[in-house]
């Protein structure tokens, strides 16, 4: 049994299940490390690569969704910099222009 099949069985999840963005990134990082160590057979490497592609597409889609949500939120209201107390930068054009972004 390969490590990939052991890991998927040990987690109690189907190997095709992608829980969330963070879990997908973590799994993808693990796949990259395993491929880089070069200890897998060709067949196992191909399976890991295929899973990596699935995870990459999932992450890309979630990032695009987040970007669309941010664009919608920005369209609904003015963008304002975070207060300086929270690490936001002051508007370089001066305080009189803060609401004109």
Secondary structure, 3 states (H helix, E strand, C coil): CCHHHHHHHHCCCCCCCCCCHHHHHHHHHHHHHHHHHCCCCHHHHHHHHHHHHHHHHHHHHHHHHHHHHHHHHHHHCCCCCCCHHHCCCCCCCCHHHHHHC
